[in-house]
Amino acid sequence: MRSYATLCPEVVRAGSLRDALQEAVDRAGYGFAVELTSAPGWRHVAARAAAGGRWAKVLMVKEKRWFLVDCWADGVQMATGGTDDLSEAAGALDSWLRGPRVRDLVERWPFLRTWEPAEAHERGEAVPVRWRQLRETAVRSGGTALGELVEAAFAEPRLRVLSPGRAMYWLTFSRRAAPPICRDLPAVRPLRDGRYQVRFPDRTSREADGVAEAVAMVLGGLPDDAVPLL
């Protein structure tokens, strides 16, 4: 901790970020417990707090007095930001664990920021937002084979209700937009000369001559229970 002695003396005096953050929480009367993170290498410079399916992590930045705060819910990162005020970080954690909407959180603590997918997750609209963003990205790419694939998949009701994703050149599908992402549904990617490759959960794959055939293969490989999960 010697490298933090000048920038973060209260943390050094306490012995770790967890202990210093707990002191800030107790002084403010927030009444929640600060925990160590699960990563042993961050024992002195990182901490977390959790309640009701929500959790937040605070991490110290080296060579600068800066405390990074990440807020999570249901496996989705909902807000992030940094401050040089440890008491401000403690206040943001307290607010987040009390369960506000993420927009209310970032208005209360302006050093935090959020983004559209996080707010869509709160509204239960993550899947349509993911599709819209993926289609917009495909348009910006100039009508590539991947863009044609995205549009063809979106046109199919059974695929449109699933959460789309990108893994390198693969278009993937999941029953849920939040982790854990499903790994038991087909994926598809464009090849050269108008061909496509469809990969199935059993690790077999087939090639298709065009986008319509590729999407048909994906549909044919969907299990009966390939429906959105709440």
Protein Blocks (a to p, Z undefined) as FASTA:
>chain_A
ZZmmmmmmmlmmnopaklmmmmmmmmnonopacdddfblklmmmgccddeehiacddddd
ehiacddddddeehiafbdcddfbfklmmmmmmmmmnopafklmmmmmmmbccdfklmmm
mnopmmmmmmmmmmmmmmmnoopaklmmmmmmmmpmklmmpccddehjaccddfbfbdcd
dfkbccddddeehiacdddfkopacddfbfklmmmmmmmmpcfklccdZZ
